[in-house]
Amino acid sequence: MKAVIIAGGAGTRLRPFTFSIPKPLLPVGEKPILEHIIRRLRSLKITDITLTLGYGAELIEAYFGDGRKFGVAIKYTRELKPLGTAGPLRLIKGLREPFLVMNGDILTRLDFNRMLRFHEKSGADLTIAAREYADRLPFGTLSAEGTRITGITEKPVTKHLVSAGIYIVSPAAARRIPGGRFFTMPDLVKVLLKENRPVCKYEFKDYWLGIERVSQLEEANQETRGWGAKG
């Protein structure tokens, strides 16, 4: 299975760190976020990797090169303008089999090969890695009839099934991505559903963290302290 890592964002929510360093190169422990991802892919024998780049492309290419020193083969595409999380896939040639797509700010222990097998068995055009997210309100919520309070719930928790930013994409789905314009994975999902094409979820409970804020970067540094060299 080939893997595509979407790593072209400017990481504005992690400023000021990303003023000089692109988000994929921010350190988590002794290695950049993106190196953790690549080492995880290699540990699962996924070694054909394409990085889609934009902001900070030169620094990322200089660090990873052709991927040989990491035990993988890395190719690059560059966005001349922001293309979203799906648009860059149109820049990549030779995607003739289902392939993995993931955002370049994710640390996870998800088994991508197991997800691929699920995708192939389901017959989906697109499979979305999904996990449960619990959202706790910091306030007590009130129930009322008119002006009369009928109940109170202290800091209720609402559970949601959310996208983990990891996908298996079949060529049939990739062909529906328009070229040359901003297009996201949610946009692709909407197109497929409108055409009544099969889109499936793959629920998992393995470790996962999307790094979008400084607090999550700090959490990642705490979580990865015990990880081995393979990430």
Secondary structure, DSSP 8 states (H G I E B T S, - for coil): --EEEEE----GGGTTGGGTS-GGGSEETTEEHHHHHHHHHHHTT--EEEEEE-TTHHHHHHHHTTSGGGTSEEEEEE-SS--TTTGGGGG-----S-EEEEETTEEE---HHHHHHHHHHHT-SEEEEEEEEEEE-SS-EEEEETTEEEEEESS-EEEEEEEEEEEEE-HHHHTTS-SSS---HHHHHHHHHHTT--EEEEE--S-EEE--SHHHHHHHHHHGGG--TT-
